């Protein structure tokens, strides 16, 4: 439901009511308790995180064909040697040190 234009404080909390099955509520309560959170805090955190994921998955970034071509060229170009890269390539991997 959109916020009312007469609402003077856009940061004020508003009620949100829902009906859920007891088994679902019990599952949420168990998880919230394990995290030391209230049911409300747990549900708000989980739903906000999921809402952000959905919106970010639908975000489209557009760039000009020239910038995209430059991006691809940089990905395809070999790494330029530098001291840090040389040191990394000469360091044994932890799983090879036995």
Phi, psi and omega in degrees: 000127181294151178290144179286143180289346179273353179291115185282333182241103183289348180267358181292145178287147176234150181288149175221115183249144177209158177248131178224162179288148180304322180297321178293316178300318180295320177299313179298316180298320179296315180294317180298318180298319178300328180268359180070032181243160172282163177302315181299311180298318179298312182293320178296316180297314181294316182288325177294317179299316181293320179298318178297318179300314181298314181294320179292325177295336182262000181284130181247128176254130178241140177225163180291157178302326180294316180293320178296319178297319178296319178301312179296321179297319179292324177295322183280340183289143177293152179295139177278129182298139173210171185300318182295317179295317179300315180297318179297316182291334181271348181277132178290144176289145181306326182283348177267351183269077177221000000 
